[in-house]
């Protein structure tokens, strides 16, 4: 994460990943409603993320690399993760 803003999260994605594309659409849809900034990061561009997550994408990470949601993301899971970030949980 490039910022220590507690109201932000990282969306770990990968090119040519249908689950990632669907999850990213949900994150882009709901993040503004919760006032949460999102940094999209391709797992292939970060050796540390690639080592940690490999094929486990998409992943929503809070500050400190706390996994909030991963895999097949639903609207409910994305909104729950965004709410946790907004509330600082």
Protein Blocks (a to p, Z undefined) as FASTA:
>chain_A
ZZfcfkbccddddehilklmmmmmmmmmmmmmnopacddddfklpmklmmmnmmmccddd
dehiiafbgcjddfklmmmmmmmmmnoZZ
